């Protein structure tokens, strides 16, 4: 629904204006470069957002119809940056921490938004800060299984604190496979996770898996 707003620039203008006038905190927006492949609307939207009082714009380097498949259209993000004065946050195509340097250099953006790359790897942000500060990181090092499961169990604990059991289990089903990616027999565990009906059952599955393989 958000992406469909790119078909109606007047509505975008109205929404941003009303939001800016209604709140006392800075208003930011996130957009894609267009709705369809041949429709580049990002510059127009960015100019509208800036004129309406938005304080920053995150731009994902793909169209709505492309989804994440076109996310490395960094040229489009660069064009937006060149046409407005407010900060531009580049998004899309960042797979490893070193990509942060590449996307910042290519687009001239003021910041980078990380999404999919951090799923199941929340320490991606720590590694990213090291890269940005000039530290090298070893991408070929083995997965720190202890850290992975420690983080996963903490994630489950936090999820349980804010949601009822039914909702928490269904939310965690989306996240757990990202943690287990590239680990042995992870597909089988994913199947078991998807059938779990309680947090306790989830924890039992994961603890048994950890004790069996690690």
N, C-alpha and C positions, 0 to 999 in steps of 0.2 A: 504493500500500500504506500509506503514511503517513497519507493522508487517511482511509482506512478505519478507523483507530483511533478516530475520532470516534464510531463505533458501539459502542465498548466502553470506557467510562470507567474501569472497574476495571483493565483492561489498561494503559491510559495511566498510571494511578496506580502500578501495579507497575513499569512500565518506568522512569518518572522516579525513583521511590524507589531502585531497584537501581542506576541510573546515578549518582545523587547519592552513594550509599554507596560506589561503586566507584572514583570519581576524586577528585582533589584540586583540580581546576580548576572554575570556575563552570559550572553546567549551564544552558543556555537551551533553549527550545523554540520552534518555529514552528508555528502552526495556522491553519486557515481558520475561518470563523465557524460552520460546520456542515457536515454531509455533503450534505443536500438543502435545497432552498429553504425549507421550513417547519420546519427543525430548527436552532434556534439553540443551539449547545452551547458557544460560546466562553467564556461566563462560568463555567460549571461546570468546564470544563477549566482555565481560568486559576486558579480557586480551588484546584483539586487540585494544579496545578503549584506554586503558591505554598506550599501546606501541605507538599508533599513536598521542598521545598528548592530548587526552580528559582530562578534569580537574575534572569531576565528572560524576557519572552514577546513574540515577534513575531506579529502578527495580520494575516493577509491578508483584506481586506474582501470576500471572496466565499465561496461554498460550494464543496465539492469538485466537485459536478456542474456548477456554473456555469463552472468554470475561471477564466480571466481576465476573462470577460464581466461578472461582477458585482463587479469589483475596487474599485469606488468606493463600496462600502457603508461609508462612514466612520462612520456612526452606530453601527454594530455595534462598531467599534474603540473608539469613545468609551465605550460601555457597559462594555466590558471594563476600560478604564482606570479607570472610576469604582468598580469592584468589587474591585480588588486594590491592594496597596501597592507591589509590585515594579515595576520599569520595564517599560513597554509600548512596543514598537517597531511603528509603523504601516507597513503595506505594501499596495501596490496603488493604481492610479489616478494614479500620478505619471508624467506624460508629459513635462513640461518642468520646469526647475529652480524656476520660480516656484510650482509645485504644492507644493513642500516647505512653504512658508509656509502655504498653504491647509490641508494635511492636518494640520499641527501645531496650527494654530489651531482646527480643527474637532474634532479628537479629544482634544486635550490630551496627546497621546503624548509620550514622553520622547526619542524618536528616530525616524528614518525609515529603512526598508530599501529600497534601490534595486535593481531587477532588470532587467527588460526594457528600460527606458529607456536603460540604459548599453550595451546590445549594439551594437557597432560604433561607439560614441561614448564611449570610456572617459574623455574629458575632461568628461563630464557631472558627475562628482564635483567637479572644480575649479570648474565653473560653479555648482554647488549651494552650495559653500562661499562663493562670492562673493555669491550671493543671500542666504544666511543672515547674512552679515556686513553686509548693507545695500548692497552694490554692485549697480549695475544691469548687466544684460548685454543685448546686442542679439540678439534671437532672429531678426531678419530678415536678419542678415548672411549673406553667401555662405559656403558650405562652404569651409573651408581645406583644399584638396585636397592640398597638400604635407604638412600635418600628418596628414591622414587616411591617406595612403599610407605615410608614415614610421611611423605607429603600427601599421598593418596589417602591414608588413614586420617590425617588431619583434615583433609577436604571433606571426607565423609562425616567426621565429627561436627564440622562447621555447618554442613548441610542439614544435619539432624537438629541443630540448635535453632534453625530459622524456619524449618518446614515440618509439616506433619509427615508421618512415616510413609504414607502412600505417595505423596508428592515427591519427597526426598528420593525415594527409590527410583522413580521414573526420571528425575533429573540426573541422578548419578549414572543411570544406564547410558546416557549420552557421553559422559565424561570418562568413565573408567576405561573404555577401549583405547582412548588416546594415551592414557598412562601405560597400558600394557603393550602398545604397539612395538613390534620387533622383538618381543620376548617370546621364549619357547611356549608352544601350545596356547598362545593367547587367543586364538580363534575359538578353541573349545571353552575357555574360560568366559569369553564374551557371550557365548550361547547360554551358559549357566547364569551369568549375571542378568541377562535379559529375561530369564524365567523367575528370578528372585522376587519375592513378594514383601520382604521386610529388610530393614537395615541389618538386623542380626544375621539373616540368611546371607546377605551380601558379604558381611565381614567374615563369616565362616568360609565361604567360597574363596575369598581372597587370601585368608590366612592359610588355608589348606594348600592353595596354589603356591604361595610363598614358601611354605615349609617343604613342599615336595620338590621344587625346582631350585631353590636358593638356600 
